[in-house]
Each structure stands twice: as structure tokens, then as C-alpha cells.
Amino acid sequence: MAGTFNIIHDIPGRLRLIIPALHDKKDYEQIKHMFSSIKGILMVRIEPIIQSMVISYDQTIIDKHVILRFISLFFKQTRFDPLDHIMVNMTPALRKDLLRSLVTGFLILLAYLRKSSGKIPGVLDYSVMISTAYTVLSHGQNKLRHPDVITGIVSMLSLGAGNILHVATLTWAVNIVELFNDANKSKALLL
């Protein structure tokens, strides 16, 4: 936790922190909204000029060490600023879906790198297809109307079972587009 922040005042129910990473952040309202949404945090005030954050909290609901862990985790990722804007605006369920989809994308990449010259799909190809199917079917309400599900069915019928890696890639790509579309919708709801 060293280097992420310094505790200036620590009285029961109130913390004042100096957070140098606040200099790099510009979405102060979103940061306040995110930390205020944590159960037990009553008020968050950010003073960007002095890189300070004041947090009032109910110590019967949340421990200050938990708050400090949240602060540490959030502000350690300052090198990923482009992701901050996306991740802060996503609901936890949508973040989980995106992570699941990124893991599936990694598996697809791995399968393409290990692809043998044979036409018969291997175990990794089938694993990728199962992972893609789980990723696609695990989010949303009406599963059969999702564009990624429809893409998977149509591409499987048109490309055939011998090309399941291509089917998984197409389905996964549509899933990523759909997730970012959902993220934009949830962002609009927050604003």
C-alpha cells in the first residue's frame, strides 16, 4: 500500500488521504459515486488541487482497513487509465461478463497459436467452443435473442463443425461488441 496513498487524518468514522494518483484522474464525480456506493461509506469528498480524499463512514458497517484496501486497489491501476473510464461505468455483473469474455478470447488466441494443420478439431478447439458457449449464454435475460447466440448458431450451420474455432471466434467477437454496447447503455443510465 505504500506509495498509493498517505493517511493524513484517521479518526473513527472519518479518513483523510493524500492520493497522488488523483492528479492523473479527471472523473472525480464518478470516483465519488463509486466509493459512495460501497455499503457503509456515508460521504466522499475529493479535493483535486491538493490530491486529497475525505471519506466519512459508519464503522459499525465497514472497517477502515476494508476502505483502505479498496482505495489501494483502485488507485494502483493508474497505468490503465483507458480502462478506468470503461470499468467505473460498468455494473459488477457486466464487469464479470467482460472478464469471462476476455478469458475466452485468450483461449481462442491460444487455440489459434496451437492449431495443427489437420482438419479434425482437437481437444483445445472443443474447449474453446464450450468456453465461448458458456460466455455467450451466461449474460443477459433473453438468451436466444442475443446477437452473439444468433451469430453462433448461424455460423455453425454455415461453416460446419469442422470449423468450430472460426465459429467460436465470430461468436466471441459479436459477444465483445455486445458487452461494450451494454456498457455504453449502463453508462448512459449512470449519467
SERO-4910 file (N, C-alpha, C, O; in steps of 0.05 Angstrom, whole numbers):
BEGIN
 pado doro    nc1    nc2    nc3   cac1   cac2   cac3    cc1    cc2    cc3    oc1    oc2    oc3
  Met    A     16    -24      0      0      0      0     17     25      0      7     47     -5
  Ala    A     43     22      5     60     46      6     61     58    -22     63     44    -42
  Gly    A     60     84    -23     62     98    -48     35    103    -61     33    122    -77
  Thr    A     15     88    -54    -12     92    -66    -26    116    -53    -39    132    -66
  Phe    A    -23    118    -26    -36    140    -11    -22    143     15     -7    126     24
  Asn    A    -26    166     28    -17    172     55    -41    180     72    -58    195     63
  Ile    A    -42    169     96    -64    176    114    -56    202    129    -36    202    142
  Ile    A    -72    223    126    -67    248    139    -81    250    165    -70    257    186
  His    A   -107    243    165   -123    242    189   -138    216    190   -148    206    170
  Asp    A   -139    204    214   -153    179    218   -167    181    245   -156    174    266
  Ile    A   -192    189    244   -209    189    268   -231    170    263   -240    166    240
  Pro    A   -242    157    283   -264    138    279   -286    150    262   -299    170    270
  Gly    A   -292    137    240   -313    145    222   -305    165    201   -321    174    185
  Arg    A   -279    173    200   -270    193    181   -241    189    174   -224    186    191
  Leu    A   -235    189    148   -208    187    138   -202    210    119   -219    218    103
  Arg    A   -178    221    121   -168    240    101   -142    228     90   -124    222    104
  Leu    A   -142    225     63   -119    212     50   -108    231     29   -123    246     16
  Ile    A    -82    231     26    -69    244      3    -63    222    -17    -49    202    -11
  Ile    A    -74    225    -41    -72    204    -62    -59    217    -86    -73    230   -102
  Pro    A    -33    213    -91    -20    225   -114    -33    218   -140    -32    233   -159
  Ala    A    -45    194   -142    -57    185   -167    -82    202   -175    -91    201   -198
  Leu    A    -93    217   -156   -115    235   -163   -107    256   -183   -124    267   -197
  His    A    -81    262   -184    -71    281   -204    -76    271   -232    -82    287   -250
  Asp    A    -75    245   -237    -78    233   -263   -108    228   -270   -115    225   -293
  Lys    A   -125    227   -250   -153    222   -254   -168    248   -259   -160    269   -249
  Lys    A   -189    246   -275   -205    270   -281   -234    266   -276   -250    285   -274
  Asp    A   -243    241   -272   -271    235   -268   -278    234   -238   -285    213   -227
  Tyr    A   -275    257   -225   -278    258   -196   -306    250   -187   -310    237   -167
  Glu    A   -326    259   -202   -354    252   -195   -359    222   -196   -373    211   -179
  Gln    A   -348    210   -216   -351    181   -219   -336    166   -197   -346    146   -186
  Ile    A   -313    176   -189   -298    163   -167   -314    166   -141   -316    147   -126
  Lys    A   -324    190   -137   -340    195   -113   -365    177   -113   -371    165    -92
  His    A   -378    175   -135   -402    158   -138   -395    128   -132   -409    114   -118
  Met    A   -372    119   -143   -364     91   -139   -359     85   -110   -369     66    -99
  Phe    A   -343    102    -96   -337     97    -68   -361    102    -50   -364     88    -30
  Ser    A   -378    121    -57   -402    125    -41   -422    102    -43   -438     98    -25
  Ser    A   -420     87    -64   -439     64    -68   -431     40    -51   -446     21    -49
  Ile    A   -407     41    -38   -399     19    -21   -414     21      5   -416     42     18
  Lys    A   -426     -1     13   -442     -2     37   -426      7     62   -405     -4     67
  Gly    A   -436     27     76   -422     37    100   -408     63     96   -401     77    115
  Ile    A   -402     70     70   -389     96     65   -411    117     62   -429    114     45
  Leu    A   -410    137     79   -431    157     80   -426    181     62   -444    192     50
  Met    A   -400    190     60   -394    213     44   -365    211     34   -347    202     47
  Val    A   -362    221      9   -335    222     -3   -332    250    -14   -349    260    -29
  Arg    A   -309    263     -7   -303    289    -18   -275    288    -30   -256    279    -17
  Ile    A   -272    298    -54   -246    298    -67   -237    327    -71   -253    343    -81
  Glu    A   -213    333    -64   -201    359    -68   -177    355    -87   -155    349    -78
  Pro    A   -182    358   -113   -161    350   -133   -136    368   -132   -114    358   -138
  Ile    A   -139    393   -124   -116    410   -124    -94    400   -104    -70    401   -110
  Ile    A   -103    391    -81    -84    380    -61    -83    350    -61    -71    338    -44
  Gln    A    -97    337    -80    -97    308    -84   -107    294    -59    -94    275    -49
  Ser    A   -129    304    -48   -139    294    -22   -166    281    -26   -182    290    -43
  Met    A   -171    261    -10   -198    248    -10   -206    245     20   -191    234     36
  Val    A   -230    255     26   -241    252     53   -264    233     51   -281    235     34
  Ile    A   -263    213     69   -284    192     69   -296    191     97   -282    186    117
  Ser    A   -322    195     99   -337    191    124   -351    164    121   -363    158    101
  Tyr    A   -349    148    142   -360    121    141   -372    113    168   -365    124    189
  Asp    A   -390     93    167   -402     82    191   -385     58    199   -386     37    185
  Gln    A   -371     61    220   -352     40    228   -366     14    239   -352     -6    243
  Thr    A   -392     16    243   -406     -9    251   -413    -26    226   -419    -49    229
  Ile    A   -411    -13    203   -417    -28    178   -392    -36    163   -391    -58    152
  Ile    A   -373    -18    162   -348    -23    146   -324    -16    162   -323      5    176
  Asp    A   -303    -32    160   -278    -27    175   -261     -9    157   -261    -11    133
  Lys    A   -245      8    170   -228     26    155   -207     11    138   -199     21    118
  His    A   -199    -13    147   -179    -28    132   -191    -38    105   -177    -40     85
  Val    A   -217    -43    105   -230    -51     80   -231    -27     61   -226    -30     37
  Ile    A   -237     -4     72   -237     21     55   -209     25     44   -206     32     20
  Leu    A   -189     23     60   -161     27     51   -153      7     30   -138     14     11
  Arg    A   -163    -18     32   -158    -38     11   -171    -29    -16   -159    -32    -37
  Phe    A   -196    -20    -14   -210    -10    -38   -194     13    -51   -190     13    -75
  Ile    A   -186     32    -35   -170     55    -44   -145     45    -58   -138     54    -80
  Ser    A   -131     27    -44   -105     17    -54   -109      3    -81    -94      8   -100
  Leu    A   -129    -14    -83   -133    -29   -107   -141    -10   -130   -132    -14   -153
  Phe    A   -159      8   -124   -168     26   -145   -146     44   -156   -143     47   -180
  Phe    A   -130     55   -139   -110     75   -147    -84     62   -156    -67     77   -166
  Lys    A    -80     37   -151    -56     24   -162    -57     20   -192    -36     16   -204
  Gln    A    -80     20   -203    -83     14   -231    -82     40   -248    -94     40   -270
  Thr    A    -69     60   -239    -69     86   -254    -56     83   -282    -62     99   -299
  Arg    A    -39     63   -286    -28     59   -312    -48     51   -333    -43     52   -357
  Phe    A    -71     41   -325    -92     31   -343   -115     52   -345   -138     44   -347
  Asp    A   -108     77   -346   -128     98   -347   -150     94   -369   -173    100   -363
  Pro    A   -144     84   -393   -165     80   -412   -186     60   -402   -209     62   -409
  Leu    A   -177     40   -386   -196     21   -375   -213     32   -352   -236     23   -348
  Asp    A   -202     51   -338   -217     63   -315   -244     74   -324   -264     68   -312
  His    A   -244     88   -346   -269    101   -356   -290     79   -363   -313     84   -358
  Ile    A   -281     57   -373   -299     36   -380   -308     21   -355   -332     17   -351
  Met    A   -290     13   -338   -296     -4   -315   -312     10   -294   -329     -2   -281
  Val    A   -307     36   -290   -322     51   -269   -352     52   -277   -369     53   -259
  Asn    A   -358     53   -303   -385     57   -312   -400     30   -315   -424     30   -322
  Met    A   -387      8   -310   -400    -18   -314   -411    -28   -287   -401    -22   -266
  Thr    A   -433    -42   -290   -444    -55   -266   -426    -79   -259   -412    -89   -277
  Pro    A   -426    -89   -235   -410   -112   -228   -416   -136   -245   -397   -151   -253
  Ala    A   -441   -141   -252   -448   -164   -269   -435   -161   -297   -426   -181   -308
  Leu    A   -436   -137   -307   -425   -132   -334   -394   -135   -333   -382   -145   -352
  Arg    A   -381   -126   -311   -352   -130   -309   -345   -160   -308   -326   -168   -320
  Lys    A   -362   -175   -294   -358   -204   -293   -360   -217   -321   -344   -234   -329
  Asp    A   -381   -208   -336   -385   -218   -363   -361   -211   -381   -352   -227   -397
  Leu    A   -351   -186   -378   -328   -177   -394   -303   -194   -388   -289   -202   -406
  Leu    A   -298   -198   -362   -275   -215   -354   -278   -243   -366   -258   -254   -376
  Arg    A   -301   -254   -364   -306   -281   -374   -301   -281   -404   -289   -300   -415
  Ser    A   -309   -261   -418   -305   -259   -447   -276   -255   -454   -266   -267   -474
  Leu    A   -261   -240   -438   -232   -237   -443   -217   -263   -439   -198   -269   -454
  Val    A   -225   -279   -419   -212   -305   -415   -218   -323   -439   -200   -337   -448
  Thr    A   -242   -322   -449   -249   -338   -473   -233   -328   -497   -223   -345   -512
  Gly    A   -230   -302   -500   -213   -292   -522   -184   -301   -520   -172   -308   -541
  Phe    A   -174   -303   -496   -147   -314   -492   -145   -343   -500   -126   -351   -513
  Leu    A   -166   -358   -493   -167   -387   -501   -168   -389   -532   -156   -407   -543
  Ile    A   -183   -372   -545   -185   -373   -574   -158   -367   -586   -149   -381   -605
  Leu    A   -144   -347   -576   -118   -340   -585    -99   -364   -582    -83   -370   -600
  Leu    A   -100   -376   -558    -83   -399   -553    -89   -422   -572    -71   -435   -582
  Ala    A   -114   -426   -578   -122   -448   -596   -112   -442   -624   -103   -460   -638
  Tyr    A   -113   -417   -633   -103   -410   -660    -72   -414   -661    -62   -423   -681
  Leu    A    -59   -407   -639    -30   -410   -639    -21   -439   -639      0   -446   -650
  Arg    A    -37   -456   -626    -30   -485   -624    -44   -501   -646    -42   -526   -646
  Lys    A    -58   -488   -664    -74   -502   -685    -56   -520   -701    -35   -512   -712
  Ser    A    -63   -545   -703    -49   -564   -720    -59   -561   -749    -80   -549   -754
  Ser    A    -44   -572   -767    -51   -569   -795    -74   -587   -803    -85   -585   -825
  Gly    A    -82   -605   -786   -104   -624   -792   -131   -610   -792   -135   -590   -779
  Lys    A   -150   -622   -806   -177   -612   -808   -194   -620   -784   -215   -608   -779
  Ile    A   -186   -640   -769   -202   -650   -747   -197   -633   -723   -174   -629   -714
  Pro    A   -218   -622   -711   -215   -605   -687   -203   -621   -664   -209   -645   -660
  Gly    A   -186   -608   -648   -174   -621   -625   -188   -614   -600   -209   -601   -600
  Val    A   -178   -624   -577   -190   -620   -551   -191   -590   -544   -211   -581   -534
  Leu    A   -170   -575   -551   -169   -547   -545   -191   -532   -561   -204   -514   -551
  Asp    A   -196   -541   -586   -217   -529   -602   -244   -533   -589   -261   -515   -588
  Tyr    A   -249   -557   -580   -275   -563   -566   -277   -547   -540   -298   -538   -533
  Ser    A   -255   -545   -526   -255   -529   -501   -261   -500   -506   -276   -488   -491
  Val    A   -250   -489   -528   -256   -462   -536   -285   -458   -542   -298   -439   -534
  Met    A   -296   -478   -557   -325   -476   -564   -342   -477   -539   -362   -462   -537
  Ile    A   -336   -494   -520   -351   -496   -495   -349   -470   -479   -368   -460   -469
  Ser    A   -324   -459   -478   -320   -434   -463   -335   -411   -476   -347   -395   -463
  Thr    A   -335   -410   -503   -349   -389   -517   -379   -392   -513   -393   -372   -508
  Ala    A   -389   -416   -514   -418   -421   -510   -426   -412   -481   -446   -399   -478
  Tyr    A   -409   -419   -462   -415   -411   -434   -415   -381   -431   -432   -369   -418
  Thr    A   -395   -368   -443   -392   -339   -442   -416   -325   -454   -427   -306   -443
  Val    A   -425   -335   -477   -447   -323   -491   -473   -327   -476   -490   -309   -474
  Leu    A   -478   -351   -466   -503   -358   -453   -505   -348   -424   -527   -350   -412
  Ser    A   -483   -339   -412   -484   -332   -384   -492   -303   -378   -494   -296   -355
  His    A   -497   -287   -398   -505   -260   -392   -531   -253   -406   -539   -266   -426
  Gly    A   -545   -234   -396   -570   -225   -408   -594   -240   -399   -592   -261   -385
  Gln    A   -617   -230   -406   -643   -242   -397   -653   -261   -418   -656   -285   -411
  Asn    A   -658   -252   -442   -670   -270   -463   -647   -280   -480   -639   -267   -499
  Lys    A   -637   -303   -473   -613   -314   -484   -615   -320   -515   -595   -315   -529
  Leu    A   -638   -329   -524   -640   -336   -552   -642   -312   -571   -639   -316   -595
  Arg    A   -647   -289   -561   -649   -265   -578   -623   -249   -579   -621   -230   -594
  His    A   -603   -257   -564   -578   -243   -564   -564   -246   -591   -564   -267   -603
  Pro    A   -552   -224   -601   -538   -225   -627   -515   -246   -627   -510   -259   -648
  Asp    A   -501   -249   -605   -479   -268   -604   -489   -297   -606   -476   -314   -618
  Val    A   -512   -303   -594   -523   -330   -595   -532   -336   -624   -527   -357   -635
  Ile    A   -546   -316   -636   -555   -320   -664   -531   -323   -683   -531   -340   -701
  Thr    A   -510   -307   -678   -485   -310   -694   -473   -337   -691   -465   -349   -711
  Gly    A   -472   -348   -667   -461   -375   -663   -477   -396   -677   -465   -414   -689
  Ile    A   -503   -394   -676   -520   -415   -689   -517   -413   -720   -513   -433   -733
  Val    A   -519   -389   -731   -517   -385   -760   -489   -393   -770   -487   -407   -790
  Ser    A   -468   -385   -756   -441   -391   -766   -436   -421   -763   -421   -432   -780
  Met    A   -446   -434   -743   -442   -463   -740   -456   -478   -764   -445   -497   -775
  Leu    A   -480   -468   -771   -494   -481   -793   -481   -475   -820   -480   -493   -837
  Ser    A   -470   -452   -823   -458   -445   -849   -429   -454   -851   -421   -463   -873
  Leu    A   -413   -453   -830   -385   -461   -832   -381   -491   -826   -362   -503   -836
  Gly    A   -399   -503   -811   -397   -531   -805   -380   -537   -780   -365   -520   -771
  Ala    A   -383   -561   -770   -370   -569   -745   -340   -571   -748   -325   -569   -728
  Gly    A   -330   -574   -772   -301   -576   -777   -287   -549   -772   -262   -548   -769
  Asn    A   -302   -528   -772   -290   -501   -768   -299   -489   -741   -305   -465   -740
  Ile    A   -300   -505   -720   -311   -494   -695   -295   -472   -683   -305   -455   -669
  Leu    A   -269   -471   -689   -252   -449   -680   -260   -423   -693   -261   -402   -680
  His    A   -266   -424   -718   -276   -399   -732   -303   -391   -722   -309   -367   -718
  Val    A   -320   -410   -717   -347   -405   -706   -344   -391   -678   -357   -372   -673
  Ala    A   -327   -402   -661   -322   -391   -635   -311   -363   -637   -319   -345   -621
  Thr    A   -293   -358   -656   -282   -331   -659   -303   -311   -667   -304   -289   -656
  Leu    A   -319   -318   -686   -341   -300   -695   -360   -294   -672   -368   -271   -668
  Thr    A   -368   -315   -659   -387   -312   -636   -375   -295   -614   -389   -278   -603
  Trp    A   -350   -300   -608   -337   -284   -587   -335   -255   -595   -339   -237   -578
  Ala    A   -328   -249   -620   -326   -222   -629   -352   -207   -626   -353   -184   -617
  Val    A   -374   -220   -634   -400   -207   -630   -407   -204   -601   -419   -184   -593
  Asn    A   -398   -223   -584   -403   -220   -555   -388   -196   -544   -400   -181   -527
  Ile    A   -364   -191   -552   -348   -168   -542   -362   -142   -551   -365   -124   -535
  Val    A   -371   -141   -576   -385   -117   -585   -411   -113   -569   -417    -90   -561
  Glu    A   -425   -134   -563   -450   -132   -548   -444   -123   -519   -459   -107   -508
  Leu    A   -422   -133   -507   -415   -124   -480   -408    -95   -479   -417    -81   -460
  Phe    A   -393    -85   -498   -387    -56   -498   -412    -39   -504   -414    -17   -494
  Asn    A   -430    -50   -520   -456    -36   -524   -471    -35   -498   -483    -14   -491
  Asp    A   -472    -57   -483   -485    -57   -457   -472    -38   -438   -485    -24   -422
  Ala    A   -445    -36   -439   -430    -17   -422   -438     12   -428   -441     28   -410
  Asn    A   -441     18   -454   -449     45   -462   -477     51   -452   -483     74   -443
  Lys    A   -494     31   -453   -522     35   -442   -522     40   -412   -536     57   -402
  Ser    A   -505     24   -398   -504     28   -369   -491     54   -361   -498     67   -341
  Lys    A   -473     64   -378   -460     90   -373   -481    112   -376   -482    131   -361
  Ala    A   -498    109   -397   -519    129   -401   -539    130   -378   -549    151   -371
  Leu    A   -544    106   -366   -562    105   -343   -550    118   -319   -564    130   -303
  Leu    A   -523    116   -316   -510    129   -293   -510    159   -295   -511    173   -275
  Leu    A   -508    169   -319   -507    198   -323   -535    209   -321   -539    233   -324
***
